[in-house]
């Protein structure tokens, strides 16, 4: 009986790929590694030219800004204001995305999981959701100045200020001054988090995407 029991255990280990049960610490490290891989791929993709501008992550103008651009179409010098502004905003987001990786990685490394096993065995975007809930505001605070720098690099803030000034000179119009940097920061982060979520899903559902021993060991338990 003892011999048979050991034989059965050996068979189970072979079925599981010879991987031992991961510890809680290993699970937490595996989740972090999956998130790091996600932000690495996401930042690399979105920081390329047209990473935002010609993808599903294209940043559109907020409703308040469209009120401005719609009215300015009849003003000389601003007939194409919406298209020009859209490209400037998305180019700025692409430029800033290249700086997002170390900001995200720092947040991921500092993150502690209250229930790593629960996240591993939970929904396919569990780790990404946890990252979002626990680190979004610190990420925003660090990323917003990067966005502002990139917006200035592409002359978006000055161009928008000129557009708003022209709009506010239109008779009988309610004056506005919507800030775009906060909006662009939120939308740029939305794109980055979505890319991380997709990588997490890939690692959870595609064994071949588990490219390290740690990922193989941790996510085998989820399987």
C-alpha positions as CSV (number, residue, x, y, z in Angstrom):
1,X,0.0,0.0,0.0
2,X,2.8,2.4,0.9
3,X,4.5,1.6,-2.4
4,X,1.3,2.2,-4.3
5,X,0.7,5.5,-2.5
6,X,4.1,6.9,-3.4
7,X,3.6,5.7,-7.0
8,X,0.3,7.6,-7.2
9,X,1.9,10.8,-5.8
10,X,4.7,10.6,-8.4
11,X,2.1,10.2,-11.1
12,X,0.2,13.3,-9.8
13,X,3.4,15.3,-9.8
14,X,4.1,14.3,-13.4
15,X,0.6,15.4,-14.4
16,X,1.2,18.7,-12.8
17,X,4.5,19.1,-14.6
18,X,6.6,18.1,-11.6
19,X,5.8,21.5,-9.9
20,X,5.5,21.6,-6.2
21,X,2.8,23.6,-4.4
22,X,3.7,27.4,-4.5
23,X,4.1,29.2,-1.2
24,X,2.1,32.4,-0.5
25,X,5.3,34.4,-1.0
26,X,5.8,32.7,-4.4
27,X,2.2,33.4,-5.4
28,X,2.6,37.1,-4.6
29,X,5.9,37.2,-6.5
30,X,4.3,35.4,-9.5
31,X,1.4,37.9,-9.6
32,X,3.9,40.8,-9.5
33,X,5.9,39.3,-12.3
34,X,2.8,38.9,-14.4
35,X,2.0,42.5,-13.8
36,X,5.5,43.7,-14.6
37,X,5.4,41.8,-17.9
38,X,2.1,43.4,-18.7
39,X,3.3,46.9,-18.1
40,X,6.5,46.3,-20.0
41,X,4.6,45.1,-23.1
42,X,1.9,47.8,-22.7
43,X,4.3,50.7,-22.4
44,X,6.4,49.4,-25.3
45,X,3.2,49.2,-27.5
46,X,1.6,52.4,-26.5
47,X,4.8,54.5,-26.7
48,X,5.3,53.7,-30.4
49,X,4.0,56.2,-32.9
50,X,0.3,55.7,-33.3
51,X,0.2,53.5,-30.1
52,X,-2.6,55.6,-28.9
53,X,-3.5,57.7,-31.9
54,X,-4.4,54.8,-34.3
55,X,-5.4,52.1,-31.9
56,X,-8.4,51.2,-29.8
57,X,-6.8,53.4,-27.1
58,X,-7.1,56.6,-29.0
59,X,-7.8,59.5,-26.7
60,X,-10.8,61.5,-27.8
61,X,-11.8,64.9,-26.6
62,X,-14.0,65.3,-23.6
63,X,-17.5,66.6,-24.2
64,X,-16.7,70.1,-22.8
65,X,-13.7,70.4,-25.1
66,X,-15.8,69.4,-28.1
67,X,-18.1,72.3,-27.4
68,X,-15.2,74.6,-27.8
69,X,-13.8,72.9,-31.0
70,X,-17.3,72.8,-32.6
71,X,-17.8,76.5,-32.2
72,X,-14.3,77.4,-33.4
73,X,-14.7,75.7,-36.8
74,X,-16.0,79.0,-38.2
75,X,-13.1,81.0,-36.7
76,X,-10.2,81.7,-39.0
77,X,-7.1,79.7,-37.9
78,X,-9.2,77.2,-36.0
79,X,-11.1,75.4,-38.7
80,X,-9.3,72.1,-38.1
81,X,-8.8,72.6,-34.4
82,X,-10.3,69.3,-33.3
83,X,-8.1,67.1,-35.5
84,X,-4.9,69.1,-34.6
85,X,-5.7,68.9,-30.9
86,X,-6.5,65.2,-31.1
87,X,-3.2,64.4,-32.6
88,X,-1.3,66.5,-30.1
89,X,-3.0,64.8,-27.2
90,X,-2.3,61.3,-28.5
91,X,1.3,62.1,-29.4
92,X,1.8,63.4,-25.9
93,X,0.3,60.2,-24.4
94,X,2.6,58.1,-26.6
95,X,5.6,60.1,-25.5
96,X,4.7,59.8,-21.8
97,X,4.0,56.1,-22.1
98,X,7.7,55.5,-22.5
99,X,8.2,56.9,-19.0
100,X,5.3,54.9,-17.5
101,X,7.2,51.6,-17.1
102,X,9.5,52.5,-14.2
103,X,6.6,54.3,-12.5
104,X,4.4,51.2,-12.7
105,X,7.2,48.8,-11.8
106,X,8.0,50.8,-8.7
107,X,4.3,50.6,-7.6
108,X,4.2,46.9,-8.4
109,X,7.3,46.1,-6.4
110,X,6.0,48.1,-3.4
111,X,2.6,46.5,-3.5
112,X,1.6,43.9,-0.8
113,X,-1.2,41.4,-1.3
114,X,-3.7,40.9,1.5
115,X,-4.9,37.7,-0.2
116,X,-2.5,36.6,-2.9
117,X,-4.1,33.1,-3.2
118,X,-7.6,34.6,-3.5
119,X,-6.4,36.9,-6.3
120,X,-4.7,34.0,-8.1
121,X,-7.8,31.8,-7.9
122,X,-10.1,34.7,-8.7
123,X,-11.1,36.4,-11.9
124,X,-8.8,36.6,-14.9
125,X,-8.0,40.3,-14.3
126,X,-7.8,39.9,-10.5
127,X,-4.1,41.1,-10.1
128,X,-4.6,44.0,-12.5
129,X,-7.8,45.1,-10.6
130,X,-5.9,44.9,-7.3
131,X,-3.1,47.0,-8.7
132,X,-5.6,49.6,-9.9
133,X,-7.4,49.8,-6.6
134,X,-4.3,50.0,-4.5
135,X,-2.0,52.2,-6.6
136,X,-4.0,54.3,-9.0
137,X,-3.7,57.6,-7.1
138,X,0.0,57.3,-6.5
139,X,0.5,56.3,-10.1
140,X,-1.6,59.3,-11.2
141,X,0.4,61.7,-9.0
142,X,3.6,60.5,-10.5
143,X,2.4,60.2,-14.1
144,X,0.5,63.5,-14.4
145,X,3.7,65.7,-14.4
146,X,5.1,63.4,-17.2
147,X,1.9,64.0,-19.2
148,X,2.2,67.7,-18.7
149,X,5.8,67.7,-19.9
150,X,4.8,65.7,-23.0
151,X,1.8,68.0,-23.7
152,X,4.1,70.9,-23.6
153,X,6.6,69.1,-25.8
154,X,3.9,68.8,-28.5
155,X,2.7,72.3,-27.8
156,X,-0.8,71.0,-26.9
157,X,-1.3,73.1,-23.8
158,X,-0.4,76.4,-25.5
159,X,-2.5,75.4,-28.6
160,X,-5.5,74.6,-26.3
161,X,-5.1,77.9,-24.4
162,X,-5.2,79.8,-27.7
163,X,-8.3,77.9,-28.7
164,X,-10.1,78.5,-25.4
165,X,-9.2,82.2,-25.6
166,X,-10.6,82.5,-29.1
167,X,-13.8,80.6,-27.9
168,X,-14.3,82.9,-24.9
169,X,-14.2,85.9,-27.2
170,X,-17.3,84.7,-29.1
171,X,-20.3,87.0,-28.1
172,X,-22.9,85.6,-25.7
173,X,-21.0,82.4,-25.1
174,X,-20.5,80.9,-21.6
175,X,-16.8,81.1,-20.9
176,X,-15.0,77.8,-20.2
177,X,-11.5,76.7,-19.3
178,X,-11.4,72.9,-19.2
179,X,-8.1,71.4,-18.2
180,X,-6.8,68.7,-20.5
181,X,-3.8,67.4,-18.6
182,X,-5.9,65.6,-15.9
183,X,-8.2,64.1,-18.6
184,X,-5.3,62.9,-20.7
185,X,-3.5,61.4,-17.7
186,X,-6.7,59.4,-16.8
187,X,-7.1,58.2,-20.4
188,X,-3.5,57.3,-20.8
189,X,-3.5,55.3,-17.6
190,X,-6.7,53.6,-18.7
191,X,-4.9,52.3,-21.8
192,X,-1.9,51.1,-19.8
193,X,-4.1,49.3,-17.3
194,X,-6.0,47.6,-20.1
195,X,-2.8,46.4,-21.7
196,X,-1.7,44.9,-18.3
197,X,-5.1,43.2,-17.9
198,X,-4.7,41.6,-21.4
199,X,-1.2,40.3,-20.5
200,X,-2.6,38.9,-17.2
201,X,-5.3,37.1,-19.1
202,X,-2.8,35.7,-21.6
203,X,-0.6,34.3,-18.8
204,X,-3.6,32.8,-17.1
205,X,-5.0,31.1,-20.1
206,X,-2.0,30.4,-22.4
207,X,0.6,28.1,-20.8
208,X,3.2,29.0,-23.4
209,X,3.1,32.6,-22.3
210,X,4.4,31.6,-18.9
211,X,8.0,32.2,-19.7
212,X,9.6,31.9,-16.3
213,X,9.8,29.0,-13.8
214,X,8.0,31.2,-11.3
215,X,5.0,31.9,-13.6
216,X,4.8,28.2,-14.5
217,X,4.7,27.2,-10.9
218,X,2.3,29.8,-9.6
219,X,-0.2,29.7,-12.4
220,X,-0.2,25.9,-12.6
221,X,-2.0,26.1,-9.3
222,X,-4.7,28.3,-10.8
223,X,-5.1,25.7,-13.6
